[in-house]
Amino acid sequence: MHYQTKVRSIRCQDRAVRGVELDDGTVVPAEAVIANASGVGTYLELTHAIPSPVRSRLRRLPLQSPGICVYLAVRHPTPPPYLRFFLPGGDAWCRLLVTPAMLAPELSHDGWYPARLIAPMDHTMAETGGVEVQTALLNRVLSETWWQDHVGEYRVIDTRIPADWGAAYHLYHNSMNPVMTARFMRAGRLAHRSPYIQGLYLAGSATHPGQWVSFCAISGILAGDCVVEDLGTC
Ligand SMILES: Cc1cc2nc3c(=O)[nH]c(=O)nc-3n(C[C@H](O)[C@H](O)[C@H](O)COP(=O)(O)OP(=O)(O)OC[C@H]3O[C@@H](n4cnc5c(N)ncnc54)[C@H](O)[C@@H]3O)c2cc1C
């Protein structure tokens, strides 16, 4: 077990896995590698052995941004609904205020109640505009009255922009998943058993059945099943 250890690359030879190289240069030989990092990131950043048309196709996949988030403490319990959406109109995307203490008052702490303000963001805009544009959206949403009027007195506990999520969770290009376009879904998500590199298995985002906590365990099991089938032992 190597905790807190980054994999720099997946070593391949003759289109077959040979092991992984860690960030400190240590090479761990292996016949099989299960990557739980993003499937797209695994192919594009950790290996160099996939055909270039596949690389180009993966590079073109539109990605989803985690958007911005503000963690709030509000002074008074908020009235329903638990999820309050706001559509600003024009080109602006929706915003959401989540007030969980409405359903679970025991979440209150020293007379303050938790709440969360969330807004999605276009991935291309977030990446090309960088921290400046991401922070501008966060500040704009924070200054809006549709939620302030609803919660009354509040404190900002913490904030996250896409760059923060990406750094904290080592997300590929600050994204948790490719956008689930009809085209991507028709083409199928990335296979758990790599058709390009023998011995490489993918369990991370962009594999079947998809993102979300309930699904990510299933992709691990399906990738593990492929290893057992191929190596013939359990
Ligand atoms: C902001 C945000 C909010 C979300 N909200 C929800 C939600 O409310 N409900 C929900 O169901 N899902 C949510 N998701 C999605 C959820 O995070 C994922 O579905 C789930 O965590 C995916 O699990 P995973 O194991 O596939 O990937 P991850 O949890 O991302 O695990 C991948 C791991 O690989 C590690 N890693 C990456 N690259 C390397 C490398 N080179 N070397 C070594 N390790 C590496 C990362 O550090 C990470 O620990 C959210 C995601 C984000 C970003």
The ligand as an SDF file (V2000), in Angstrom:
LIG
                    3D

 53 58  0  0  0  0  0  0  0  0999 V2000
  -18.0070   18.9650   -6.4980 C   0  0  0  0  0  0  0  0  0  0  0  0
  -18.5150   17.5810   -6.6840 C   0  0  0  0  0  0  0  0  0  0  0  0
  -19.7370   17.2490   -6.1420 C   0  0  0  0  0  0  0  0  0  0  0  0
  -20.2470   15.9760   -6.2900 C   0  0  0  0  0  0  0  0  0  0  0  0
  -21.4460   15.6850   -5.7070 N   0  0  0  0  0  0  0  0  0  0  0  0
  -21.9200   14.4380   -5.7670 C   0  0  0  0  0  0  0  0  0  0  0  0
  -23.1200   14.0860   -5.0860 C   0  0  0  0  0  0  0  0  0  0  0  0
  -23.7420   14.9210   -4.4290 O   0  0  0  0  0  0  0  0  0  0  0  0
  -23.5680   12.8100   -5.1840 N   0  0  0  0  0  0  0  0  0  0  0  0
  -22.9000   11.8760   -5.8890 C   0  0  0  0  0  0  0  0  0  0  0  0
  -23.3430   10.7440   -5.9190 O   0  0  0  0  0  0  0  0  0  0  0  0
  -21.7550   12.1850   -6.5420 N   0  0  0  0  0  0  0  0  0  0  0  0
  -21.2360   13.4240   -6.4980 C   0  0  0  0  0  0  0  0  0  0  0  0
  -20.0800   13.7460   -7.1500 N   0  0  0  0  0  0  0  0  0  0  0  0
  -19.4440   12.7420   -7.9420 C   0  0  0  0  0  0  0  0  0  0  0  0
  -18.6750   11.8430   -7.0100 C   0  0  0  0  0  0  0  0  0  0  0  0
  -17.5900   12.5670   -6.4850 O   0  0  0  0  0  0  0  0  0  0  0  0
  -18.1840   10.7170   -7.7910 C   0  0  0  0  0  0  0  0  0  0  0  0
  -19.2690   10.0380   -8.3900 O   0  0  0  0  0  0  0  0  0  0  0  0
  -17.4160    9.7160   -6.9470 C   0  0  0  0  0  0  0  0  0  0  0  0
  -16.5860   10.3140   -5.9880 O   0  0  0  0  0  0  0  0  0  0  0  0
  -16.5690    9.0070   -7.9330 C   0  0  0  0  0  0  0  0  0  0  0  0
  -15.7820    8.1060   -7.2460 O   0  0  0  0  0  0  0  0  0  0  0  0
  -14.5170    7.5430   -7.9430 P   0  0  0  0  0  0  0  0  0  0  0  0
  -13.8900    6.5860   -6.9900 O   0  0  0  0  0  0  0  0  0  0  0  0
  -14.8400    7.0570   -9.3170 O   0  0  0  0  0  0  0  0  0  0  0  0
  -13.5690    8.8270   -8.1800 O   0  0  0  0  0  0  0  0  0  0  0  0
  -12.8430    9.7380   -7.1250 P   0  0  0  0  0  0  0  0  0  0  0  0
  -13.5860    9.8110   -5.8460 O   0  0  0  0  0  0  0  0  0  0  0  0
  -12.5220   11.0080   -7.8610 O   0  0  0  0  0  0  0  0  0  0  0  0
  -11.4990    8.9150   -6.8460 O   0  0  0  0  0  0  0  0  0  0  0  0
  -10.4190    8.9330   -7.7320 C   0  0  0  0  0  0  0  0  0  0  0  0
   -9.1730    8.9050   -6.8940 C   0  0  0  0  0  0  0  0  0  0  0  0
   -8.0560    8.7620   -7.7500 O   0  0  0  0  0  0  0  0  0  0  0  0
   -7.0270    9.5920   -7.2500 C   0  0  0  0  0  0  0  0  0  0  0  0
   -6.1050    9.8780   -8.3470 N   0  0  0  0  0  0  0  0  0  0  0  0
   -6.3400   10.5890   -9.4830 C   0  0  0  0  0  0  0  0  0  0  0  0
   -5.2360   10.6190  -10.2510 N   0  0  0  0  0  0  0  0  0  0  0  0
   -4.2860    9.9070   -9.5870 C   0  0  0  0  0  0  0  0  0  0  0  0
   -2.9180    9.5790   -9.8710 C   0  0  0  0  0  0  0  0  0  0  0  0
   -2.2940    9.9800  -10.9860 N   0  0  0  0  0  0  0  0  0  0  0  0
   -2.2370    8.8400   -8.9550 N   0  0  0  0  0  0  0  0  0  0  0  0
   -2.8440    8.4060   -7.8080 C   0  0  0  0  0  0  0  0  0  0  0  0
   -4.1390    8.6800   -7.4960 N   0  0  0  0  0  0  0  0  0  0  0  0
   -4.8330    9.4280   -8.3770 C   0  0  0  0  0  0  0  0  0  0  0  0
   -7.7370   10.8320   -6.7360 C   0  0  0  0  0  0  0  0  0  0  0  0
   -6.9300   11.5100   -5.8020 O   0  0  0  0  0  0  0  0  0  0  0  0
   -8.9690   10.2070   -6.1040 C   0  0  0  0  0  0  0  0  0  0  0  0
   -8.7460    9.8820   -4.7490 O   0  0  0  0  0  0  0  0  0  0  0  0
  -19.5220   15.0050   -7.0220 C   0  0  0  0  0  0  0  0  0  0  0  0
  -18.2800   15.3430   -7.5730 C   0  0  0  0  0  0  0  0  0  0  0  0
  -17.7740   16.6110   -7.4000 C   0  0  0  0  0  0  0  0  0  0  0  0
  -16.4220   16.9470   -7.9750 C   0  0  0  0  0  0  0  0  0  0  0  0
  1  2  1  0
  2  3  1  0
  2 52  2  0
  3  4  2  0
  4  5  1  0
  4 50  1  0
  5  6  2  0
  6  7  1  0
  6 13  1  0
  7  8  2  0
  7  9  1  0
  9 10  1  0
 10 11  2  0
 10 12  1  0
 12 13  2  0
 13 14  1  0
 14 15  1  0
 14 50  1  0
 15 16  1  0
 16 17  1  0
 16 18  1  0
 18 19  1  0
 18 20  1  0
 20 21  1  0
 20 22  1  0
 22 23  1  0
 23 24  1  0
 24 25  2  0
 24 26  1  0
 24 27  1  0
 27 28  1  0
 28 29  2  0
 28 30  1  0
 28 31  1  0
 31 32  1  0
 32 33  1  0
 33 34  1  0
 33 48  1  0
 34 35  1  0
 35 36  1  0
 35 46  1  0
 36 37  1  0
 36 45  1  0
 37 38  2  0
 38 39  1  0
 39 40  1  0
 39 45  2  0
 40 41  1  0
 40 42  2  0
 42 43  1  0
 43 44  2  0
 44 45  1  0
 46 47  1  0
 46 48  1  0
 48 49  1  0
 50 51  2  0
 51 52  1  0
 52 53  1  0
M  END
$$$$
